[in-house]
């Protein structure tokens, strides 16, 4: 398809109205994965933090998930044959190992294969088996969840309104266990929801570049008056025919920056995520903290 046209941001202020008090309940240790809707100044209604397929789509198989009780201590404990093989329209088999902060939806050649079984916390990791013919376009919707709906923030680090951060890492193998793709700067990434914005002038928009890197990310005690920027997702964004050429390339982040060194859902599987010679990077848009809804794409040839 032709290049996507530049789209003006739609701005909202304050918190959203809650439409779902929680997609998922994992007890007192988990943060509540609520969903809301907010009307922007241009009268556009926006679902925050995102409109998802959590309630209807298949859930990805677990590597480590405290909510399901599956807590492998290494990838060697995984019985791949027990992981469902999803038909994405082809014959070659692939295996994707995934750690996402917080929520992902995983597509291959436009077909939604599976979604994250835990929208918010506790942190978890997953594996997806699928068959498809190359070239295959892998597309991922990433959501950094929030407690203050519409303001991209949560209670944390002694502040009532603290912007959360995201991150996505994946290592994709073929049926023989050979690396065919991993997350790095060759992926494309575009952001569709940025919050909180203390000052809208910090946001720099130039064509398909939506740069919030100059915005303040410090937590505060009262962020109720802050703003958010929203953009509509292209209807065909996950399809192989979608032209992401003018989307920015993904930014890469270290394990330490994302903060996974104390998370067993990641550290138990560094043998696959940090494979020597094939070390997958954490990726996101340019701002790991304020960009809350990010689409990622990569074509495997």
C-alpha positions in Angstrom: 0.0 0.0 0.0 1.2 3.6 -0.4 3.0 5.4 2.4 0.7 6.1 5.4 -0.2 9.8 5.5 1.0 11.8 8.5 -1.8 12.1 11.1 -2.4 14.9 13.6 -2.4 14.0 17.2 -5.6 13.9 19.2 -5.1 15.3 22.7 -7.0 14.5 25.9 -6.6 15.8 29.4 -7.1 14.0 32.7 -8.3 10.5 33.5 -10.6 8.2 31.6 -13.9 6.7 32.7 -13.5 3.1 33.6 -15.3 0.7 31.3 -13.8 -2.6 32.6 -12.5 -2.8 36.2 -10.1 -5.5 35.3 -9.5 -7.9 32.4 -7.7 -10.4 34.6 -7.5 -11.3 38.3 -4.3 -12.7 39.6 -4.8 -11.9 43.2 -3.3 -9.3 45.6 0.2 -9.3 44.1 -1.0 -8.2 40.7 -1.7 -4.7 39.4 -5.3 -4.3 38.1 -5.6 -4.4 34.3 -8.5 -1.9 34.0 -9.6 -0.4 30.7 -11.2 3.0 30.2 -12.4 5.5 27.6 -11.6 9.1 27.3 -13.0 11.8 25.0 -10.4 14.0 23.4 -10.7 17.7 22.7 -11.6 16.9 19.1 -14.5 14.7 20.4 -12.7 11.5 19.4 -13.2 8.7 22.0 -10.1 6.7 22.8 -9.8 3.4 24.6 -7.0 3.4 27.1 -4.5 2.0 27.5 -5.5 0.2 24.3 -8.3 -1.7 22.6 -7.2 -5.4 22.8 -8.3 -8.9 21.9 -7.5 -10.2 25.4 -11.0 -11.6 26.1 -11.4 -13.4 22.7 -8.0 -14.4 21.4 -6.0 -17.6 22.3 -3.4 -17.0 25.0 0.3 -17.7 24.4 1.7 -20.8 26.1 3.7 -20.1 29.3 7.4 -20.3 30.1 7.0 -18.5 33.4 3.6 -17.4 34.8 2.9 -17.1 38.5 -0.8 -16.8 37.8 -1.0 -20.2 36.0 1.5 -21.9 38.3 3.9 -22.7 35.4 7.3 -21.5 36.6 10.0 -23.2 34.6 13.6 -22.5 35.8 15.1 -22.9 32.3 14.1 -23.4 28.7 15.4 -27.0 29.0 12.3 -27.8 31.0 10.0 -26.8 28.0 8.3 -29.7 26.2 7.9 -28.0 22.8 5.7 -30.8 21.5 3.1 -29.8 24.1 2.9 -26.2 22.8 0.0 -25.8 20.3 1.2 -25.5 16.7 -0.8 -22.6 15.2 -1.5 -22.5 11.5 -0.8 -19.1 10.1 -1.1 -20.3 6.5 1.9 -22.3 5.5 4.2 -25.3 6.2 7.5 -24.1 7.8 7.5 -24.3 11.6 8.8 -21.5 13.8 9.0 -21.0 17.6 8.9 -17.5 19.2 10.2 -17.0 22.7 8.8 -13.7 24.2 9.2 -11.5 27.3 6.9 -8.4 27.2 6.5 -5.5 29.5 3.6 -5.4 29.8 1.2 -6.8 27.2 1.6 -8.1 23.6 -0.5 -9.4 20.7 1.4 -11.5 18.2 0.6 -11.7 14.5 2.1 -13.6 11.6 1.2 -12.5 8.0 -1.8 -10.6 9.4 -3.2 -13.4 11.5 -3.5 -12.9 15.2 -1.8 -16.0 16.7 -1.9 -15.4 20.5 -2.0 -12.7 23.1 -0.2 -12.2 26.5 -2.1 -14.2 29.2 -1.2 -11.5 31.8 -2.0 -8.0 30.8 -0.2 -6.1 33.6 1.7 -7.9 36.3 3.2 -10.2 37.7 5.8 -10.3 34.8 5.6 -13.4 32.7 7.2 -14.9 29.6 5.8 -17.1 26.8 6.4 -19.3 23.8 4.4 -19.5 20.5 4.7 -22.2 17.9 3.4 -21.5 14.4 3.7 -22.6 10.8 3.8 -20.2 7.9 5.6 -19.8 4.6 8.3 -17.2 4.1 8.5 -14.4 3.7 6.6 -13.9 7.0 5.8 -10.5 8.5 5.8 -10.6 12.3 3.7 -7.8 13.8 3.3 -7.1 17.5 1.1 -4.8 19.4 2.7 -3.7 22.7 0.9 -2.0 25.6 2.5 -0.6 28.6 -0.4 -0.8 31.0 -1.4 1.9 33.5 -3.3 2.4 36.7 -4.3 6.1 36.1 -6.2 5.4 32.8 -5.5 8.1 30.2 -2.4 9.3 32.0 0.1 6.5 31.4 1.1 6.3 35.1 0.8 4.3 38.2 1.6 4.5 41.9 5.3 3.7 42.2 8.6 4.9 43.7 6.8 6.9 46.4 4.9 8.9 43.8 1.1 8.6 43.1 1.6 9.4 39.4 4.8 7.7 38.1 5.1 7.0 34.3 5.7 3.3 33.7 8.1 1.8 31.1 7.8 -0.9 28.5 10.0 -3.3 26.6 9.8 -6.3 24.2 12.3 -9.0 23.5 11.8 -12.0 21.3 14.0 -14.7 19.8 12.5 -16.7 16.8 13.8 -20.1 15.8 13.0 -22.5 13.0 12.0 -26.1 13.7 15.7 -27.1 13.9 16.4 -24.5 16.5 18.3 -22.1 14.2 17.8 -18.4 14.8 15.8 -16.8 12.0 14.9 -13.4 13.7 15.5 -11.6 17.0 14.5 -8.2 18.3 17.0 -5.5 17.2 17.2 -2.1 15.6 16.1 -3.5 12.2 12.5 -3.8 13.3 10.1 -0.9 12.7 8.3 0.8 15.6 5.5 3.4 15.7 3.8 4.8 18.8 0.1 5.6 19.0 -0.5 6.7 22.6 1.9 9.0 24.6 1.2 9.9 28.2 1.6 11.7 30.5 2.5 15.0 28.8 3.1 17.7 31.4 3.7 20.2 28.5 2.4 19.3 25.0 5.1 21.5 23.4 7.7 18.9 24.4 6.2 16.5 21.8 7.8 16.9 18.4 5.9 15.6 15.4 7.4 15.5 11.9 5.6 13.3 9.4 5.7 9.7 10.9 8.1 10.8 13.6 6.4 11.2 17.0 9.2 12.1 19.3 8.5 12.5 23.1 12.2 12.1 24.1 12.3 15.8 25.2 9.4 15.4 27.6 9.6 15.2 31.4 9.3 11.7 32.8 9.6 12.4 36.6 6.9 11.1 38.8 4.6 13.5 40.7 2.1 13.4 43.5 -0.7 14.9 41.4 -0.8 14.4 37.6 -4.6 14.7 37.1 -4.2 17.8 34.9 -1.7 16.3 32.4 -2.4 15.4 28.8 -2.1 12.5 26.4 -1.6 12.2 22.7 -3.5 9.6 20.6 -3.4 8.3 17.0 -5.6 5.8 15.3 -4.1 2.4 14.4 -4.0 1.7 10.6 -6.6 -1.0 10.0 -4.1 -3.2 8.0 -1.0 -2.5 10.2 -0.3 -6.3 10.7 -0.6 -7.3 7.1 2.4 -8.2 4.9 1.3 -5.6 2.4 1.3 -2.7 4.8 4.1 -0.3 4.0 6.1 0.5 7.1 9.0 2.0 5.3 8.5 5.5 6.7 8.0 4.3 10.3 11.0 4.9 12.5 13.3 2.0 13.3 12.9 0.5 16.7 15.1 1.8 19.5 17.1 -0.8 21.4 17.5 -1.0 25.2 19.7 -3.0 27.6 18.4 -5.5 30.1 19.4 -3.1 32.8 17.5 -0.2 31.4 14.3 -2.2 31.1 14.9 -3.5 34.6 14.7 -7.3 34.2 17.7 -8.5 36.1 15.5 -9.4 39.1 12.6 -10.9 37.1 12.7 -14.7 36.9 10.4 -14.6 33.9 13.4 -13.2 32.0 16.5 -14.4 33.9 15.5 -18.1 33.9 15.6 -17.9 30.1 18.7 -15.9 29.3 20.1 -18.9 27.4 17.5 -18.1 24.7 17.0 -14.3 25.1 20.8 -13.6 25.5 22.1 -16.4 23.3 25.8 -15.9 22.7 26.2 -14.7 19.1 22.5 -14.1 18.8 21.6 -11.8 21.7 18.2 -10.3 21.3 17.8 -6.6 22.3 14.9 -5.1 24.1 13.1 -2.9 21.6 10.5 -0.1 21.7 9.8 3.2 20.1 12.2 6.1 20.9 10.7 6.7 24.4 10.5 3.6 26.6 8.7 5.5 29.4 6.0 7.8 27.8 5.1 5.8 24.7 2.5 3.4 25.9 1.0 1.8 22.7 3.6 0.7 20.2 3.3 -1.3 17.0 6.3 -3.4 15.9 7.0 -5.1 12.6 9.7 -7.3 11.0 9.7 -9.3 7.8 11.6 -12.7 7.9 12.8 -13.8 4.5 
